[in-house]
Amino acid sequence: MPKCSKEEIIKAVERYKRGETSQKAEAKKHGVSQQTFQDWIRRYETFGADGLENTGNRKYSSELKESAVKAYLNGEGSHAEICKRYGISSRTQLQNWIKLYNGHRELRPSSH
């Protein structure tokens, strides 16, 4: 997470959602990439305000991982859409699961 407070991020996301500003403008204002701002929007929409805090690693079952990977590979949505649908906090995490799956490696449940 960047050096913005959770409250600043929430205000920025809410301004964008009300149509008062653009993703590009908010990203520039907060010194992050537009992709990062899109991640904030997705996390806020998926997890609420708590999704904007770095709460450590989330736990995912092997079934959820496989379902999310198959949904993506079946063309059921973008990385961001699949993450939102399955409650996955990171597009990078989904991308890693896809690589494991495509490499015929086991998608093990998170162990924390």
C-alpha positions as CSV (number, residue, x, y, z in Angstrom):
1,M,0.0,0.0,0.0
2,P,1.2,3.5,-0.7
3,K,1.6,6.2,1.9
4,C,-2.0,7.3,1.6
5,S,-4.2,6.8,4.6
6,K,-7.2,4.4,4.3
7,E,-9.4,7.5,4.7
8,E,-7.7,9.3,1.8
9,I,-8.1,6.3,-0.4
10,I,-11.8,5.9,0.5
11,K,-12.5,9.6,-0.3
12,A,-10.7,9.2,-3.6
13,V,-12.6,6.1,-4.6
14,E,-15.9,7.6,-3.6
15,R,-15.2,10.8,-5.5
16,Y,-14.5,8.7,-8.6
17,K,-17.6,6.6,-8.1
18,R,-19.7,9.7,-7.8
19,G,-18.3,10.9,-11.2
20,E,-16.6,13.9,-9.7
21,T,-13.1,12.9,-11.0
22,S,-11.3,10.4,-13.2
23,Q,-9.2,7.4,-12.3
24,K,-6.2,9.1,-14.0
25,A,-6.7,12.4,-12.0
26,E,-7.0,10.5,-8.6
27,A,-4.0,8.3,-9.4
28,K,-1.9,11.3,-10.2
29,K,-3.1,13.2,-7.2
30,H,-2.0,10.3,-4.9
31,G,1.2,9.5,-6.7
32,V,0.2,6.0,-7.8
33,S,-0.4,4.3,-11.2
34,Q,-3.9,4.2,-12.7
35,Q,-3.7,0.4,-12.3
36,T,-3.1,0.8,-8.5
37,F,-6.1,3.1,-8.3
38,Q,-8.2,0.5,-10.2
39,D,-7.0,-2.0,-7.6
40,W,-8.2,0.3,-4.8
41,I,-11.6,0.5,-6.5
42,R,-11.9,-3.3,-6.8
43,R,-10.7,-3.9,-3.3
44,Y,-13.1,-1.3,-1.9
45,E,-16.0,-2.8,-3.9
46,T,-15.1,-6.4,-2.9
47,F,-14.1,-6.0,0.8
48,G,-15.3,-2.6,1.8
49,A,-13.1,-0.2,3.7
50,D,-11.2,-3.1,5.4
51,G,-10.0,-4.2,2.0
52,L,-7.9,-1.1,1.8
53,E,-5.8,-2.2,4.8
54,N,-2.9,-4.5,4.4
55,T,-4.2,-7.2,6.8
56,G,-1.7,-9.8,5.8
57,N,-2.3,-12.9,3.7
58,R,-5.8,-14.1,3.2
59,K,-6.6,-17.8,3.2
60,Y,-8.1,-19.5,0.1
61,S,-9.2,-23.1,-0.3
62,S,-7.9,-25.2,-3.2
63,E,-11.5,-25.4,-4.5
64,L,-11.8,-21.6,-4.6
65,K,-8.5,-21.3,-6.3
66,E,-9.4,-23.9,-9.0
67,S,-12.9,-22.4,-9.5
68,A,-11.4,-18.9,-10.0
69,V,-8.7,-20.1,-12.4
70,K,-11.2,-22.1,-14.4
71,A,-13.6,-19.2,-14.6
72,Y,-10.8,-17.0,-15.9
73,L,-9.6,-19.6,-18.4
74,N,-13.2,-20.1,-19.6
75,G,-13.4,-16.4,-20.4
76,E,-15.9,-15.6,-17.7
77,G,-14.2,-12.3,-16.9
78,S,-11.0,-10.3,-16.6
79,H,-8.5,-10.8,-13.8
80,A,-10.1,-8.0,-11.9
81,E,-13.6,-9.3,-12.4
82,I,-12.7,-12.8,-11.3
83,C,-10.9,-11.4,-8.2
84,K,-14.0,-9.4,-7.3
85,R,-16.4,-12.4,-7.9
86,Y,-14.3,-14.8,-5.7
87,G,-13.1,-12.3,-3.1
88,I,-9.5,-12.6,-4.1
89,S,-7.5,-9.6,-2.9
90,S,-4.8,-9.5,-5.6
91,R,-4.8,-9.9,-9.3
92,T,-1.2,-11.0,-9.0
93,Q,-2.3,-13.9,-6.8
94,L,-4.8,-15.0,-9.4
95,Q,-2.2,-14.8,-12.1
96,N,0.2,-17.0,-10.0
97,W,-2.5,-19.6,-9.6
98,I,-3.2,-19.6,-13.3
99,K,0.5,-20.2,-14.0
100,L,0.6,-23.1,-11.5
101,Y,-2.6,-24.6,-13.0
102,N,-1.3,-24.3,-16.6
103,G,1.9,-25.9,-15.4
104,H,-0.1,-28.8,-14.1
105,R,0.9,-28.0,-10.5
106,E,-1.4,-28.5,-7.5
107,L,-3.3,-25.5,-6.2
108,R,-2.9,-26.1,-2.5
109,P,-5.1,-24.4,0.1
110,S,-3.5,-21.5,1.9
111,S,-1.8,-22.5,5.1
112,H,-1.7,-19.7,7.7
